[in-house]
Every structure is written in structure tokens, then in C-alpha cells.
Amino acid sequence: MTRLRSLLFVPGDSDRKFAKGRESGADVLICDLEDAVAPSQKEAARVRVSEWLGEADDIAPALFVRINPLDTGLTAADLAAVVRPGLAGIVLPKANGAQDVTTISDLIAPLERVADMTEGTVKILVVATETPAAMFALGSYAPAHPRLLGLTWGAEDLGAAIGITSNKEADGSWTFPFQVARAHCLFAAANAEVAPIDTLYADFTDDAGLESDCRKARRDGFTGRIAIHPAQVETINRCFTPSEEELAEARKITAAFAANPDAGTLGIDGKMYDIPHLVTARKVLAAAGEK
């Protein structure tokens, strides 16, 4: 299973940025065919990204591709160019609900067969809040499609659609409509039992702000974050990796319940723990790659 802790965007037409990205330590590189590529460069970017995918065996991060949205008329050509060995996932922007995941999956499946890939190899990460219609369809992702790996959220396209003048308060926090989008994405991911991924932090020079925001995101339940610059990856990885103290406590809780399988509540070191604590402990261990 691909780890979704740090996901770094790389423009699909920049060899230089791809080279930097592959050395960044990110868990995932998102090779972008959408907003980062000018219309005149779309075809060239498809060719370039296909070449990068051919190098995937020599690259540590998993490679995803953000395709153009379904309503652009570019989606099928994007998929035809990039569904090949080396592709781990598709990022689907401006999705309006789970039906869009099914549509993309139906386009991917025959391409996997042509490429001699096992059907279902290519997973899908959905940007789930970029249209007003999407906000009313977040519950549709459960039960999750077999390809659905996670849900993330976006603010810029949604903001343009609803006519905002700003999506941030004076102190840098999200305005209320975007707090709603963020929270509902988190709930939708939990409901579908897929990874909740926080959106990007735009100011890549603000290390302290990024760290503070990542710690809040992890506190709230997000398990990873999108990065827009390689310099953000180290902070994201560190903030979304459980500390040794957290891991030690989680191991203690899971061990105690394993030794007392019929217990609903246990006292451990003078504190009471119940099943929700066990669920949280298991998630902490899973975030570190432990069972």
C-alpha cells in the first residue's frame, strides 16, 4: 500500500523540478497535467510524464498523475498517455462525487489490460471539494470504490466558484466556508475508510507556519499533506510521523487489549482506556507502518 504522508506536486513539463522532487524524500510525486501546465504544453507534458513513469523502478517516491477534469475533454488522452507500468495512482480534480471515480476507473481498466498491468493497480486520490456540487456529494464515497485511496480538498477552485474575495482570515486561518470544506472532507474520508489528506500550505517560505498547521492537521485526524515545494517535505514527513513516545503508548495499549480480548475497558499505568483508545492506537501504529 502506498504511503500517503507527503505528496509533492511536480509540473508535468519540467524535468528540473521532477529531478528535485525525486530527491525530496516525498512519499508520492504528483506529476501534474492540470493547472501547472499551460494548454499549449499539455501534449508535450503527457509525453514527458510517460517517460518519467518508465523510470519508476529507479525512483523512491510512488508516482501519481493529476489528470485534467472530466469536463475538459482532455481526460481520456491524459489516461491513455500515463496508464502504464510505473503509475501508482491518479489524482482526480474537480470531482463531483463517487460516480466520477467509477467513470475514471472504467476508463483506466482497459488501459491497464493493454499495458499488461493487473486490473486495479492504479489507485485514485480524489480532490473532493473543488465544486459546489461536490460539497453535497461527499457522503457518496462510502462504501469506497476499490480504487479509492484517499480524499483531499482544495480551496482555490471552490473559492472561484462561489465568488469569494478571500479564503483566509487576517490571522491566516481559513474562513468559515473553507473550514466547512476541510472538515467535511475529513469526515467523508473517515466514512469511506480511506486516507484524509490535507490541502497545500501555499507559503513555502514559512517553515514555522507550515509546521504549526501540519501539527493541527494531524491533531484533527489528517494523515498526510500535499506539498507544493520540495522544501516543505521534511516538515510534513516529520509532523505526520508518530513520535517514539506516541508509538510506545500505542504499543502498550494494543498489547494490553490483546492480552485481555474480552475487555471493553482497561486500566494501564493508572489511566483508564476503552475501545476508542484502542482504535486510535492502531491508527498511530499504522501511520508508522506497524500493525
C-alpha positions, 0 to 999 in steps of 0.5 A: 500500500502506498504511503500517503504522508507527503505528496509533492506536486511536480509540473508535468513539463519540467524535468528540473523540478521532477529531478528535485522532487525525486530527491525530496524524500516525498512519499508520492510525486504528483506529476501534474497535467492540470493547472501547472501546465499551460494548454499549449504544453499539455501534449508535450507534458503527457509525453514527458510524464510517460517517460518519467513513469518508465523510470519508476523502478529507479525512483523512491517516491510512488508516482501519481498523475493529476489528470485534467477534469472530466469536463475538459475533454482532455481526460481520456488522452491524459489516461491513455498517455500515463496508464502504464507500468510505473503509475501508482495512482491518479489524482482526480480534480474537480470531482463531483462525487463517487460516480466520477471515480467509477467513470475514471476507473472504467476508463483506466481498466482497459488501459491497464489490460493493454499495458499488461498491468493487473486490473486495479493497480492504479489507485485514485486520490480524489480532490473532493471539494473543488465544486459546489456540487461536490460539497453535497456529494461527499457522503457518496464515497462510502462504501469506497470504490476499490480504487479509492485511496484517499480524499483531499480538498482544495480551496482555490477552485471552490473559492472561484466558484462561489465568488469569494474575495478571500479564503483566509482570515487576517490571522491566516486561518481559513474562513468559515466556508473553507473550514466547512470544506476541510472538515467535511472532507475529513469526515467523508474520508473517515466514512469511506475508510480511506486516507484524509489528506490535507490541502497545500500550505501555499507559503513555502517560505514559512517553515514555522507556519507550515509546521504549526498547521501540519501539527493541527492537521494531524491533531484533527485526524489528517494523515498526510499533506500535499506539498507544493515545494520540495522544501516543505517535505521534511516538515510534513514527513516529520509532523505526520510521523508518530513520535517514539513516545506516541508509538510506545503508548500505542504499543502498550495499549494494543498489547494490553487489549490483546492480552485481555480480548474480552475487555471493553475497558482497561486500566494501564499505568493508572489511566483508564482506556476503552475501545476508542483508545484502542482504535486510535492506537492502531491508527498511530501504529499504522501511520508508522507502518506497524500493525 
